[in-house]
């Protein structure tokens, strides 16, 4: 496997671990961060904010080399109409 492929595989694995952690802890996250975006890195919340642009700016500044999952947390079900 090439080094680029190995790097992409590692990124995918980290994303998968963070996504699994996020789903497993969703109820706890809702209790703390309802109506906010949360940033998850290495299976823990590293930051949160109601404004995604503000959150993303901080995450990019503080964790430029990390692969961070950002998701919205809400008690309410969100329906997307396409």
N, C-alpha and C positions, 0 to 999 in steps of 0.2 A: 504494500500500500504506500502511495506517495505521502510525503509530509503534509501536503495540502489536504489530501483526503483524510488523513489522520486528524488534522486540525478541525475539519468540518465535522467529522464523526464525534470528536470531543465536545464541540459546540452543541450538536444535536443531543448528546447524552446529558449535558448540563441543563439544557432547556427542558428535557423530559423529566429530569429529577425535580427541577423547580416547579414545573407544571403539576406533577404528581403531588408534591408537597402542598402547593396552593389549593388543589382540590380537596385533599385530606383535611386541611385546616380552615376550610372556607367558613364554617360556622363560627369559629373563634375570630377569624378576621372580620366578619360582619359585626361582631360585638364591639370591636375596637375601631373599625375603619369604615362603617356604613356610609356609603355615598362618596367614597374616596378611591383614588387610584393607589395601588400599593406596588412597590418595587421589591422584587424578591431576587436574592442572590445567594447562592450556596445554601438554599433551603431555609432562609430566614428573611424577614422583612427588614430592608435596609433604609427605607424611606416611604413616605406617603404624602398625598396632597389631594385636595379637591380639584386642582387645576393640573391637567396632564402636562401642559407646556412648562409650567413652573417645576413640576416634579422631574421631567425629562432633563431640563437644564441642570438641576442639581445632581442628578444621577450621572450625567455625562461628565460633569466637573469632578465629582468625587470618585467615580469608578470608571475611568476611561478605558481600561483594559479588561473589564469584567463583562460577562454576558448576563444581562439582567432581564428578568421577566417582569413586565408591567401589565397589570390587570385591574379592572374596575370591580369594586366590591359593593354589593347592594342587597338589602333585604328584599327589595321589590324585584319581581321578574321583569326583565327587559325584553321587549319584542321588537324585532327589526322588521320593518316593512320595506321590501325591495320593489 
